[in-house]
Amino acid sequence: MEKLLAGQIALVTGASSGIGYGVAKALADAGASVVLNYHSHAESAQKLADEITRSGGAAIAVKADVSSPADIDAMFDACVARFGTVDIVVANSGLQKDSAFADMTLDDWQIVLATNLTGQFLTAQAAVKEFRRRGSRPVSKALGKIICMSSVHEVIPWAGHVNYTASKGGVQMFMKSLAQEVAPERIRVNSIAPGAIRTRINHDAWDTSDAQRKLLQLIPYGRVGEVEDIGKAAVWLASDESDYVVGTTLFVDGGMTLYPGFVGNG
Ligand code: NAD
């Protein structure tokens, strides 16, 4: 059977760990050739690239800081040099620098915005330029697909994390405005908003049984998410199966955005 993303080229930022790693693996399993961006942990990105190559796919690992325009240009150049173009771009890189509001340093505000929001801007801008440069390809109905990795915190406020929520709230309107602007060119821009996914970014929320019990109170579906849950959503959003999905945030959160605190309360 033909794989859903056969013949397509995907680039995933922050692919050396967590959700980016899971998404890159899922896209490769669906037949895409993959550029794995990493910022730290070259060995983990290279290990995944080797694994994909050994199982008959194609992948390269490329270092870049998504907040650096020069790094973004070099990363897209490396992608085009190796694979000719790109069809699917997943702007996934992100980080948290948490603290109570009055104690938050300007550095911690700026690095989170630079990575989580400016990084999405630079990645998506380079993607749009590349889609336009190479024009239509027979591998997809769309000229190109961009997936922004957002968060349930694009809509759920989160005390102690104002830099992170500001960045993800920003991603929501960034994604929608960009989607509106480029949809006439058949470029589809959408977001995935994960709930609590088991990765290192949030390990203190699930790595003790007490923390996990508290976390599960926020998840109606009763389990913590896994990176594979996001990988499957990304494959669908990147494929022609979702060809009419434009400017939407797909919440993959076990119901976290259903406000479970209201169950039985009033
Ligand atoms: P993670 O820490 O494993 O992954 C984040 C990745 O971003 C890492 O690979 C890191 O190296 C990379 N990164 C950080 N700064 C970078 C930079 N300047 N340039 C390039 N890459 C950089 O955590 P994760 O949970 O896999 O997070 C991935 C994305 O998913 C983030 O955008 C995060 O906000 C989002 N998210 C995660 C969860 C969750 O529960 N894990 C929930 C909602 C949203």
Boltz pocket constraint, residues with backbone or C-beta under 6 A from the ligand:
constraints:
  - pocket:
      binder: B
      contacts: [[A, 13], [A, 14], [A, 15], [A, 16], [A, 17], [A, 18], [A, 19], [A, 20], [A, 37], [A, 38], [A, 39], [A, 40], [A, 64], [A, 65], [A, 66], [A, 67], [A, 91], [A, 92], [A, 93], [A, 94], [A, 95], [A, 115], [A, 149], [A, 150], [A, 151], [A, 152], [A, 193], [A, 194], [A, 195], [A, 196], [A, 197], [A, 198], [A, 199], [A, 200], [A, 201], [A, 202]]
      max_distance: 6.0
